[in-house]
Amino acid sequence: MDINDLRSAVTVVSLALFLGVAAWTWQRSRKSDFDEAARLPFADEDQRGEQA
């Protein structure tokens, strides 16, 4: 086993990980969680405005 075999294995594992994360992200069941996370910065501003 030389360094090129190791590089190939790391490339394949990285691609599989990327595809797994992409599939997890695009699941319809995750949409509500991501929409809630997208509104978090605005919720923080609302809380600061009420406290000031």
C-alpha distance matrix in Angstrom:
0.0 3.8 6.9 8.0 6.1 7.7 10.7 11.2 11.2 13.6 15.6 16.1 17.1 19.4 21.0 21.6 23.2 25.3 26.5 27.4 29.4 31.1 32.1 33.4 35.3 37.0 38.3 42.0 42.5 41.1 43.6 46.3 43.9 42.8 46.4 47.5 44.8 45.9 49.4 48.6 49.2 52.7 53.5 52.9 55.4 57.9 57.8 58.3 61.2 62.9 62.5 63.9
3.8 0.0 3.8 5.5 5.6 6.9 9.0 10.3 11.3 13.0 14.7 16.0 17.3 18.9 20.6 21.9 23.2 24.9 26.5 27.7 29.3 30.8 32.3 33.6 35.2 37.0 38.6 42.3 42.9 41.3 43.6 46.3 43.9 42.5 46.0 47.2 44.3 45.2 48.7 47.9 48.2 51.7 52.8 52.0 54.3 57.0 56.9 57.2 60.1 62.0 61.6 62.8
6.9 3.8 0.0 3.8 5.4 5.1 6.2 8.7 9.9 10.6 12.3 14.4 15.4 16.4 18.4 20.1 21.0 22.4 24.4 25.7 26.9 28.5 30.3 31.5 32.8 34.7 36.5 40.2 40.9 39.0 41.2 43.8 41.4 39.8 43.3 44.4 41.4 42.1 45.7 44.8 45.0 48.5 49.6 48.8 51.0 53.8 53.8 53.9 56.7 58.8 58.4 59.4
8.0 5.5 3.8 0.0 3.8 5.4 4.9 6.1 8.6 9.8 10.4 12.3 14.2 15.1 16.4 18.4 19.8 20.9 22.5 24.2 25.7 26.8 28.5 30.1 31.4 32.9 34.8 38.6 39.5 37.8 39.8 42.7 40.5 38.8 42.2 43.6 40.7 41.3 44.9 44.3 44.6 47.9 49.2 48.6 50.7 53.5 53.7 54.0 56.6 58.7 58.6 59.6
6.1 5.6 5.4 3.8 0.0 3.8 5.4 5.1 6.2 8.7 9.8 10.6 12.3 14.2 15.4 16.6 18.3 19.9 21.2 22.6 24.4 25.7 27.0 28.6 30.3 31.8 33.3 37.1 37.8 36.4 38.6 41.5 39.3 37.9 41.4 42.8 40.1 40.9 44.5 44.0 44.5 47.8 48.9 48.5 50.8 53.3 53.5 54.0 56.7 58.6 58.5 59.7
7.7 6.9 5.1 5.4 3.8 0.0 3.8 5.4 5.1 6.2 8.6 9.9 10.6 12.1 14.2 15.4 16.4 18.2 20.0 21.0 22.5 24.2 25.7 26.9 28.4 30.3 31.9 35.7 36.2 34.4 36.8 39.4 37.0 35.7 39.2 40.3 37.5 38.5 42.0 41.2 41.7 45.1 46.1 45.5 47.9 50.5 50.5 50.9 53.7 55.6 55.3 56.6
10.7 9.0 6.2 4.9 5.4 3.8 0.0 3.8 5.4 5.2 6.2 8.7 9.9 10.4 12.3 14.3 15.3 16.3 18.3 19.9 21.0 22.3 24.3 25.6 26.8 28.6 30.5 34.2 35.0 33.2 35.2 38.0 35.7 34.0 37.4 38.7 35.8 36.5 40.1 39.4 39.8 43.1 44.4 43.8 45.9 48.6 48.8 49.2 51.8 53.9 53.7 54.8
11.2 10.3 8.7 6.1 5.1 5.4 3.8 0.0 3.8 5.5 5.1 6.2 8.6 9.8 10.6 12.4 14.2 15.3 16.6 18.3 20.0 21.0 22.5 24.3 25.7 27.1 28.9 32.6 33.6 32.1 34.1 37.1 35.1 33.5 36.9 38.4 35.8 36.4 40.1 39.8 40.3 43.5 44.8 44.5 46.7 49.2 49.5 50.1 52.7 54.6 54.7 55.9
11.2 11.3 9.9 8.6 6.2 5.1 5.4 3.8 0.0 3.8 5.4 5.2 6.2 8.5 9.9 10.6 12.2 14.2 15.4 16.5 18.4 19.9 21.1 22.5 24.3 25.9 27.3 31.1 31.7 30.2 32.6 35.4 33.2 32.0 35.5 36.8 34.3 35.3 38.9 38.4 39.2 42.4 43.4 43.1 45.5 47.9 48.1 48.8 51.5 53.2 53.3 54.7
13.6 13.0 10.6 9.8 8.7 6.2 5.2 5.5 3.8 0.0 3.8 5.5 5.1 6.0 8.5 9.9 10.4 12.1 14.2 15.2 16.4 18.1 19.8 20.9 22.3 24.3 26.0 29.7 30.3 28.4 30.7 33.3 31.0 29.5 33.1 34.2 31.5 32.4 36.0 35.3 35.9 39.3 40.3 39.9 42.2 44.7 44.8 45.4 48.2 50.0 49.9 51.2
15.6 14.7 12.3 10.4 9.8 8.6 6.2 5.1 5.4 3.8 0.0 3.8 5.5 5.1 6.1 8.6 9.9 10.5 12.3 14.1 15.4 16.4 18.2 19.9 21.0 22.5 24.6 28.2 29.3 27.5 29.4 32.4 30.3 28.6 31.9 33.5 30.9 31.4 35.1 34.8 35.3 38.5 39.8 39.6 41.7 44.2 44.6 45.3 47.8 49.7 49.9 51.1
16.1 16.0 14.4 12.3 10.6 9.9 8.7 6.2 5.2 5.5 3.8 0.0 3.8 5.4 5.2 6.2 8.6 9.9 10.6 12.2 14.3 15.3 16.4 18.3 19.9 21.2 22.8 26.5 27.5 26.1 28.3 31.3 29.5 28.0 31.5 33.1 30.8 31.5 35.2 35.1 36.0 39.0 40.1 40.2 42.5 44.7 45.2 46.1 48.6 50.3 50.7 52.1
17.1 17.3 15.4 14.2 12.3 10.6 9.9 8.6 6.2 5.1 5.5 3.8 0.0 3.8 5.5 5.1 6.1 8.6 9.9 10.5 12.3 14.2 15.3 16.4 18.3 20.1 21.4 25.2 25.7 24.1 26.6 29.3 27.1 26.0 29.6 30.8 28.4 29.5 33.1 32.7 33.8 36.9 37.7 37.7 40.2 42.4 42.6 43.6 46.2 47.8 48.0 49.6
19.4 18.9 16.4 15.1 14.2 12.1 10.4 9.8 8.5 6.0 5.1 5.4 3.8 0.0 3.8 5.5 5.1 6.1 8.6 9.8 10.6 12.2 14.2 15.3 16.4 18.4 20.3 24.0 24.7 22.7 24.8 27.6 25.4 23.8 27.3 28.7 26.0 26.8 30.5 30.1 30.9 34.1 35.1 35.0 37.3 39.7 40.0 40.9 43.4 45.1 45.4 46.8
21.0 20.6 18.4 16.4 15.4 14.2 12.3 10.6 9.9 8.5 6.1 5.2 5.5 3.8 0.0 3.8 5.4 5.1 6.1 8.5 9.9 10.4 12.2 14.1 15.2 16.5 18.5 22.2 23.4 21.8 23.6 26.7 25.0 23.3 26.6 28.4 26.1 26.6 30.4 30.5 31.4 34.3 35.5 35.8 37.9 40.1 40.8 41.8 44.0 45.8 46.4 47.8
21.6 21.9 20.1 18.4 16.6 15.4 14.3 12.4 10.6 9.9 8.6 6.2 5.1 5.5 3.8 0.0 3.8 5.5 5.2 6.1 8.7 9.8 10.5 12.2 14.2 15.5 16.7 20.5 21.3 20.1 22.4 25.4 23.6 22.4 25.9 27.6 25.6 26.5 30.1 30.2 31.5 34.4 35.2 35.7 38.1 40.0 40.5 41.8 44.2 45.7 46.2 47.9
23.2 23.2 21.0 19.8 18.3 16.4 15.3 14.2 12.2 10.4 9.9 8.6 6.1 5.1 5.4 3.8 0.0 3.8 5.5 5.0 6.2 8.5 9.9 10.5 12.2 14.4 15.7 19.5 19.9 18.1 20.5 23.2 21.1 19.9 23.5 24.8 22.5 23.7 27.2 27.0 28.3 31.3 32.1 32.3 34.9 36.8 37.2 38.4 40.8 42.3 42.8 44.5
25.3 24.9 22.4 20.9 19.9 18.2 16.3 15.3 14.2 12.1 10.5 9.9 8.6 6.1 5.1 5.5 3.8 0.0 3.8 5.4 5.2 6.1 8.6 9.9 10.5 12.4 14.5 18.1 19.2 17.1 18.9 21.9 20.1 18.3 21.7 23.4 21.1 21.7 25.4 25.5 26.5 29.4 30.5 30.9 33.1 35.2 35.9 37.0 39.2 40.9 41.6 43.1
26.5 26.5 24.4 22.5 21.2 20.0 18.3 16.6 15.4 14.2 12.3 10.6 9.9 8.6 6.1 5.2 5.5 3.8 0.0 3.8 5.5 5.0 6.0 8.5 9.8 10.6 12.4 16.1 17.4 16.1 17.9 21.2 19.9 18.3 21.6 23.6 21.9 22.4 26.1 26.6 28.0 30.5 31.6 32.4 34.6 36.4 37.2 38.6 40.7 42.2 43.2 44.8
27.4 27.7 25.7 24.2 22.6 21.0 19.9 18.3 16.5 15.2 14.1 12.2 10.5 9.8 8.5 6.1 5.0 5.4 3.8 0.0 3.8 5.4 5.2 6.1 8.6 10.1 10.9 14.7 15.3 14.0 16.5 19.4 17.8 16.9 20.3 22.0 20.3 21.5 25.0 25.3 27.0 29.6 30.2 31.1 33.6 35.1 35.7 37.3 39.5 40.8 41.6 43.5
29.4 29.3 26.9 25.7 24.4 22.5 21.0 20.0 18.4 16.4 15.4 14.3 12.3 10.6 9.9 8.7 6.2 5.2 5.5 3.8 0.0 3.8 5.5 5.0 6.1 8.7 10.2 13.8 14.3 12.1 14.3 17.1 15.2 13.8 17.4 18.9 16.9 18.0 21.6 21.7 23.3 26.0 26.7 27.4 29.9 31.6 32.2 33.7 35.9 37.3 38.1 39.9
31.1 30.8 28.5 26.8 25.7 24.2 22.3 21.0 19.9 18.1 16.4 15.3 14.2 12.2 10.4 9.8 8.5 6.1 5.0 5.4 3.8 0.0 3.8 5.5 5.1 6.3 8.8 12.2 13.7 11.9 13.3 16.6 15.4 13.5 16.6 18.9 17.2 17.6 21.2 22.0 23.5 25.8 26.9 27.9 30.1 31.7 32.7 34.2 36.1 37.6 38.8 40.4
32.1 32.3 30.3 28.5 27.0 25.7 24.3 22.5 21.1 19.8 18.2 16.4 15.3 14.2 12.2 10.5 9.9 8.6 6.0 5.2 5.5 3.8 0.0 3.8 5.4 5.3 6.4 10.1 11.5 10.6 12.5 15.8 15.1 14.0 17.0 19.2 18.2 18.9 22.4 23.3 25.3 27.3 28.1 29.5 31.8 33.0 34.0 35.9 37.6 38.9 40.1 42.0
33.4 33.6 31.5 30.1 28.6 26.9 25.6 24.3 22.5 20.9 19.9 18.3 16.4 15.3 14.1 12.2 10.5 9.9 8.5 6.1 5.0 5.5 3.8 0.0 3.8 5.6 5.6 9.2 9.4 7.9 10.5 13.3 12.0 11.4 14.8 16.5 15.4 16.8 20.0 20.6 22.9 25.0 25.4 26.7 29.3 30.4 31.1 33.1 35.1 36.1 37.2 39.3
35.3 35.2 32.8 31.4 30.3 28.4 26.8 25.7 24.3 22.3 21.0 19.9 18.3 16.4 15.2 14.2 12.2 10.5 9.8 8.6 6.1 5.1 5.4 3.8 0.0 3.8 5.7 8.5 9.5 7.0 8.4 11.5 10.3 8.7 11.9 14.0 12.8 13.5 17.0 17.9 19.9 21.9 22.7 24.1 26.4 27.6 28.6 30.4 32.2 33.5 34.8 36.6
37.0 37.0 34.7 32.9 31.8 30.3 28.6 27.1 25.9 24.3 22.5 21.2 20.1 18.4 16.5 15.5 14.4 12.4 10.6 10.1 8.7 6.3 5.3 5.6 3.8 0.0 3.8 6.3 8.6 7.4 7.9 11.6 11.7 10.1 12.5 15.2 14.8 14.9 18.2 19.8 21.8 23.3 24.3 26.1 28.1 29.0 30.4 32.4 33.8 35.1 36.7 38.5
38.3 38.6 36.5 34.8 33.3 31.9 30.5 28.9 27.3 26.0 24.6 22.8 21.4 20.3 18.5 16.7 15.7 14.5 12.4 10.9 10.2 8.8 6.4 5.6 5.7 3.8 0.0 3.8 5.4 5.6 7.1 10.4 10.8 10.5 12.8 15.1 15.3 16.2 19.0 20.5 23.0 24.4 24.8 26.8 29.1 29.6 30.8 33.1 34.6 35.4 37.1 39.2
42.0 42.3 40.2 38.6 37.1 35.7 34.2 32.6 31.1 29.7 28.2 26.5 25.2 24.0 22.2 20.5 19.5 18.1 16.1 14.7 13.8 12.2 10.1 9.2 8.5 6.3 3.8 0.0 3.8 5.4 5.4 8.4 10.0 10.2 11.4 13.9 15.0 15.6 17.9 19.9 22.6 23.4 23.7 26.2 28.2 28.4 29.7 32.3 33.4 34.1 36.0 38.2
42.5 42.9 40.9 39.5 37.8 36.2 35.0 33.6 31.7 30.3 29.3 27.5 25.7 24.7 23.4 21.3 19.9 19.2 17.4 15.3 14.3 13.7 11.5 9.4 9.5 8.6 5.4 3.8 0.0 3.8 5.6 7.1 8.3 9.8 11.3 12.8 14.2 15.6 17.5 19.1 22.2 23.0 22.7 25.2 27.6 27.5 28.4 31.3 32.6 32.9 34.7 37.2
41.1 41.3 39.0 37.8 36.4 34.4 33.2 32.1 30.2 28.4 27.5 26.1 24.1 22.7 21.8 20.1 18.1 17.1 16.1 14.0 12.1 11.9 10.6 7.9 7.0 7.4 5.6 5.4 3.8 0.0 3.8 5.7 5.4 6.3 8.7 10.1 10.8 12.4 14.7 15.9 18.9 20.1 20.0 22.1 24.6 24.9 25.7 28.3 29.8 30.4 32.0 34.4
43.6 43.6 41.2 39.8 38.6 36.8 35.2 34.1 32.6 30.7 29.4 28.3 26.6 24.8 23.6 22.4 20.5 18.9 17.9 16.5 14.3 13.3 12.5 10.5 8.4 7.9 7.1 5.4 5.6 3.8 0.0 3.8 5.5 5.2 6.1 8.6 9.8 10.4 12.5 14.6 17.3 18.0 18.3 20.8 22.8 23.0 24.3 26.9 28.0 28.7 30.7 32.8
46.3 46.3 43.8 42.7 41.5 39.4 38.0 37.1 35.4 33.3 32.4 31.3 29.3 27.6 26.7 25.4 23.2 21.9 21.2 19.4 17.1 16.6 15.8 13.3 11.5 11.6 10.4 8.4 7.1 5.7 3.8 0.0 3.8 5.5 5.1 6.2 8.6 9.8 10.9 12.7 16.0 16.3 15.9 18.7 20.9 20.5 21.7 24.6 25.6 25.9 28.0 30.3
43.9 43.9 41.4 40.5 39.3 37.0 35.7 35.1 33.2 31.0 30.3 29.5 27.1 25.4 25.0 23.6 21.1 20.1 19.9 17.8 15.2 15.4 15.1 12.0 10.3 11.7 10.8 10.0 8.3 5.4 5.5 3.8 0.0 3.8 5.5 5.2 6.2 8.7 10.2 11.0 14.3 15.5 14.8 17.0 19.7 19.8 20.5 23.2 24.7 25.1 26.7 29.1
42.8 42.5 39.8 38.8 37.9 35.7 34.0 33.5 32.0 29.5 28.6 28.0 26.0 23.8 23.3 22.4 19.9 18.3 18.3 16.9 13.8 13.5 14.0 11.4 8.7 10.1 10.5 10.2 9.8 6.3 5.2 5.5 3.8 0.0 3.8 5.4 4.9 6.1 8.7 10.0 12.7 14.0 14.4 16.3 18.6 19.3 20.4 22.6 24.1 25.1 26.7 28.7
46.4 46.0 43.3 42.2 41.4 39.2 37.4 36.9 35.5 33.1 31.9 31.5 29.6 27.3 26.6 25.9 23.5 21.7 21.6 20.3 17.4 16.6 17.0 14.8 11.9 12.5 12.8 11.4 11.3 8.7 6.1 5.1 5.5 3.8 0.0 3.8 5.4 5.0 6.5 9.0 11.6 12.0 12.5 15.1 16.9 17.1 18.7 21.1 22.1 23.0 25.0 27.0
47.5 47.2 44.4 43.6 42.8 40.3 38.7 38.4 36.8 34.2 33.5 33.1 30.8 28.7 28.4 27.6 24.8 23.4 23.6 22.0 18.9 18.9 19.2 16.5 14.0 15.2 15.1 13.9 12.8 10.1 8.6 6.2 5.2 5.4 3.8 0.0 3.8 5.4 5.3 6.6 10.1 10.5 9.9 12.5 14.8 14.8 15.8 18.5 19.8 20.3 22.1 24.4
44.8 44.3 41.4 40.7 40.1 37.5 35.8 35.8 34.3 31.5 30.9 30.8 28.4 26.0 26.1 25.6 22.5 21.1 21.9 20.3 16.9 17.2 18.2 15.4 12.8 14.8 15.3 15.0 14.2 10.8 9.8 8.6 6.2 4.9 5.4 3.8 0.0 3.8 5.4 5.3 8.2 10.0 10.0 11.5 14.1 15.0 15.8 17.9 19.7 20.7 22.0 24.0
45.9 45.2 42.1 41.3 40.9 38.5 36.5 36.4 35.3 32.4 31.4 31.5 29.5 26.8 26.6 26.5 23.7 21.7 22.4 21.5 18.0 17.6 18.9 16.8 13.5 14.9 16.2 15.6 15.6 12.4 10.4 9.8 8.7 6.1 5.0 5.4 3.8 0.0 3.8 5.6 7.2 8.4 9.7 11.5 13.2 14.3 15.9 17.7 18.9 20.5 22.1 23.7
49.4 48.7 45.7 44.9 44.5 42.0 40.1 40.1 38.9 36.0 35.1 35.2 33.1 30.5 30.4 30.1 27.2 25.4 26.1 25.0 21.6 21.2 22.4 20.0 17.0 18.2 19.0 17.9 17.5 14.7 12.5 10.9 10.2 8.7 6.5 5.3 5.4 3.8 0.0 3.8 5.7 5.5 6.4 8.9 10.4 10.8 12.7 14.8 15.7 17.0 19.0 20.6
48.6 47.9 44.8 44.3 44.0 41.2 39.4 39.8 38.4 35.3 34.8 35.1 32.7 30.1 30.5 30.2 27.0 25.5 26.6 25.3 21.7 22.0 23.3 20.6 17.9 19.8 20.5 19.9 19.1 15.9 14.6 12.7 11.0 10.0 9.0 6.6 5.3 5.6 3.8 0.0 3.8 5.4 5.1 6.3 8.9 9.9 10.7 12.7 14.4 15.6 16.9 18.8
49.2 48.2 45.0 44.6 44.5 41.7 39.8 40.3 39.2 35.9 35.3 36.0 33.8 30.9 31.4 31.5 28.3 26.5 28.0 27.0 23.3 23.5 25.3 22.9 19.9 21.8 23.0 22.6 22.2 18.9 17.3 16.0 14.3 12.7 11.6 10.1 8.2 7.2 5.7 3.8 0.0 3.8 5.5 5.2 6.6 8.9 10.2 11.0 12.7 14.8 15.9 17.1
52.7 51.7 48.5 47.9 47.8 45.1 43.1 43.5 42.4 39.3 38.5 39.0 36.9 34.1 34.3 34.4 31.3 29.4 30.5 29.6 26.0 25.8 27.3 25.0 21.9 23.3 24.4 23.4 23.0 20.1 18.0 16.3 15.5 14.0 12.0 10.5 10.0 8.4 5.5 5.4 3.8 0.0 3.8 5.3 5.1 6.3 8.8 10.0 10.7 12.6 14.6 15.6
53.5 52.8 49.6 49.2 48.9 46.1 44.4 44.8 43.4 40.3 39.8 40.1 37.7 35.1 35.5 35.2 32.1 30.5 31.6 30.2 26.7 26.9 28.1 25.4 22.7 24.3 24.8 23.7 22.7 20.0 18.3 15.9 14.8 14.4 12.5 9.9 10.0 9.7 6.4 5.1 5.5 3.8 0.0 3.8 5.4 5.0 6.3 8.8 9.9 10.8 12.6 14.6
52.9 52.0 48.8 48.6 48.5 45.5 43.8 44.5 43.1 39.9 39.6 40.2 37.7 35.0 35.8 35.7 32.3 30.9 32.4 31.1 27.4 27.9 29.5 26.7 24.1 26.1 26.8 26.2 25.2 22.1 20.8 18.7 17.0 16.3 15.1 12.5 11.5 11.5 8.9 6.3 5.2 5.3 3.8 0.0 3.8 5.4 5.2 6.4 8.7 10.1 10.9 12.6
55.4 54.3 51.0 50.7 50.8 47.9 45.9 46.7 45.5 42.2 41.7 42.5 40.2 37.3 37.9 38.1 34.9 33.1 34.6 33.6 29.9 30.1 31.8 29.3 26.4 28.1 29.1 28.2 27.6 24.6 22.8 20.9 19.7 18.6 16.9 14.8 14.1 13.2 10.4 8.9 6.6 5.1 5.4 3.8 0.0 3.8 5.4 5.1 6.1 8.7 10.0 10.7
57.9 57.0 53.8 53.5 53.3 50.5 48.6 49.2 47.9 44.7 44.2 44.7 42.4 39.7 40.1 40.0 36.8 35.2 36.4 35.1 31.6 31.7 33.0 30.4 27.6 29.0 29.6 28.4 27.5 24.9 23.0 20.5 19.8 19.3 17.1 14.8 15.0 14.3 10.8 9.9 8.9 6.3 5.0 5.4 3.8 0.0 3.8 5.5 5.1 6.3 8.8 10.2
57.8 56.9 53.8 53.7 53.5 50.5 48.8 49.5 48.1 44.8 44.6 45.2 42.6 40.0 40.8 40.5 37.2 35.9 37.2 35.7 32.2 32.7 34.0 31.1 28.6 30.4 30.8 29.7 28.4 25.7 24.3 21.7 20.5 20.4 18.7 15.8 15.8 15.9 12.7 10.7 10.2 8.8 6.3 5.2 5.4 3.8 0.0 3.8 5.4 5.2 6.4 8.8
58.3 57.2 53.9 54.0 54.0 50.9 49.2 50.1 48.8 45.4 45.3 46.1 43.6 40.9 41.8 41.8 38.4 37.0 38.6 37.3 33.7 34.2 35.9 33.1 30.4 32.4 33.1 32.3 31.3 28.3 26.9 24.6 23.2 22.6 21.1 18.5 17.9 17.7 14.8 12.7 11.0 10.0 8.8 6.4 5.1 5.5 3.8 0.0 3.8 5.5 5.2 6.2
61.2 60.1 56.7 56.6 56.7 53.7 51.8 52.7 51.5 48.2 47.8 48.6 46.2 43.4 44.0 44.2 40.8 39.2 40.7 39.5 35.9 36.1 37.6 35.1 32.2 33.8 34.6 33.4 32.6 29.8 28.0 25.6 24.7 24.1 22.1 19.8 19.7 18.9 15.7 14.4 12.7 10.7 9.9 8.7 6.1 5.1 5.4 3.8 0.0 3.8 5.5 5.4
62.9 62.0 58.8 58.7 58.6 55.6 53.9 54.6 53.2 50.0 49.7 50.3 47.8 45.1 45.8 45.7 42.3 40.9 42.2 40.8 37.3 37.6 38.9 36.1 33.5 35.1 35.4 34.1 32.9 30.4 28.7 25.9 25.1 25.1 23.0 20.3 20.7 20.5 17.0 15.6 14.8 12.6 10.8 10.1 8.7 6.3 5.2 5.5 3.8 0.0 3.8 5.7
62.5 61.6 58.4 58.6 58.5 55.3 53.7 54.7 53.3 49.9 49.9 50.7 48.0 45.4 46.4 46.2 42.8 41.6 43.2 41.6 38.1 38.8 40.1 37.2 34.8 36.7 37.1 36.0 34.7 32.0 30.7 28.0 26.7 26.7 25.0 22.1 22.0 22.1 19.0 16.9 15.9 14.6 12.6 10.9 10.0 8.8 6.4 5.2 5.5 3.8 0.0 3.8
63.9 62.8 59.4 59.6 59.7 56.6 54.8 55.9 54.7 51.2 51.1 52.1 49.6 46.8 47.8 47.9 44.5 43.1 44.8 43.5 39.9 40.4 42.0 39.3 36.6 38.5 39.2 38.2 37.2 34.4 32.8 30.3 29.1 28.7 27.0 24.4 24.0 23.7 20.6 18.8 17.1 15.6 14.6 12.6 10.7 10.2 8.8 6.2 5.4 5.7 3.8 0.0
